[in-house]
Amino acid sequence: MKRLEASLAMALVLAGVPISTASAGPGTGANGYLVGSASPLTATQVAALQNAGANVKYVYQNFGGAAVVAPANAVDAIRKLSFVSSVSADTVKQLNAIQTATAALPERHTGWT
């Protein structure tokens, strides 16, 4: 049964379907990373990332790379994989401020009368 679950998860990852797995939370020591490669990853390369300690969250289909969660001590092993061209922190971008209009917007004209 475990083999079937692993095969299904691998098929979903290769299809580009995000799968829900244990997320990195407070105290886990794991962080999100974007792993780059020259071309889309093969099943063997995804398995190599997992063997290096990465929890593969998403495999990009249109360009090489994946979003992974990994402990800090696994990052060097991931960087040393022959197909990996880059490893960078996957940072969350958040809107810090919103500027609101102080006056009414001008009336919109479509050109139709």
C-alpha positions in Angstrom: 0.0 0.0 0.0 2.9 2.4 0.9 4.4 1.8 -2.6 1.1 2.6 -4.3 0.8 5.9 -2.3 4.4 6.8 -3.2 3.7 6.0 -6.9 0.5 8.1 -6.9 2.2 11.0 -5.2 5.1 10.9 -7.8 2.6 10.8 -10.6 0.8 13.9 -9.2 4.1 15.8 -8.7 5.2 15.0 -12.3 1.8 16.1 -13.6 2.3 19.4 -11.9 -0.5 18.9 -9.4 0.4 20.4 -6.0 0.0 17.8 -3.3 -0.7 18.5 0.3 2.0 17.2 2.6 3.3 18.2 6.0 4.2 21.9 5.8 7.2 23.5 7.4 5.9 25.1 10.5 7.4 26.7 13.6 10.1 24.5 15.1 10.5 22.2 12.1 13.8 23.7 11.0 12.6 23.4 7.4 12.3 26.2 4.9 10.9 26.7 1.4 13.3 26.7 -1.5 13.0 27.1 -5.3 15.3 24.7 -7.0 16.3 25.6 -10.6 17.4 23.3 -13.4 18.2 23.7 -17.1 15.1 21.7 -18.2 11.9 20.2 -16.6 12.7 17.6 -14.0 12.4 13.8 -14.7 11.0 11.3 -12.3 14.6 10.2 -11.5 15.6 13.8 -10.7 12.5 14.3 -8.4 13.5 11.1 -6.6 17.1 12.4 -6.2 15.7 15.6 -4.6 13.7 13.6 -2.2 16.7 11.4 -1.4 18.7 14.5 -0.7 16.2 15.5 2.0 13.7 17.7 0.0 9.9 17.5 0.4 8.9 18.3 -3.2 5.8 20.5 -3.2 5.5 21.3 -6.9 7.4 20.4 -10.1 7.3 23.1 -12.7 6.3 21.8 -16.2 7.1 24.8 -18.5 10.6 25.4 -17.2 13.2 23.5 -15.1 12.7 23.5 -11.4 10.6 22.7 -8.4 9.3 24.2 -5.1 10.6 22.2 -2.2 10.6 22.3 1.6 13.9 21.1 3.2 15.8 21.4 6.4 18.8 23.7 6.3 21.2 20.7 6.6 19.9 19.3 3.3 20.4 22.4 1.2 24.1 21.6 0.4 23.2 18.1 -0.7 20.5 19.5 -3.0 22.9 22.0 -4.5 25.4 19.3 -5.2 23.0 17.3 -7.4 24.3 17.5 -11.0 21.0 18.8 -12.5 20.5 21.6 -10.0 21.5 25.0 -11.3 20.3 27.1 -8.4 18.7 26.9 -4.9 17.1 30.0 -3.5 14.8 30.8 -0.6 11.2 30.8 -1.6 10.0 34.0 0.0 6.4 35.1 0.5 5.6 38.5 -1.0 3.0 40.4 1.0 1.3 43.7 0.2 2.4 46.2 2.9 0.3 49.2 2.0 -2.7 50.1 -0.1 -3.1 53.6 -1.6 -6.7 54.6 -1.9 -8.2 57.2 -4.2 -9.0 60.5 -2.3 -11.3 61.8 -5.0 -14.0 60.2 -7.2 -12.7 58.7 -10.4 -13.4 60.6 -13.6 -16.4 59.5 -15.6 -15.5 56.8 -18.1 -16.4 57.4 -21.7 -16.6 54.5 -24.1 -16.9 56.6 -27.3 -20.4 55.3 -27.9 -23.2 57.8 -27.8 
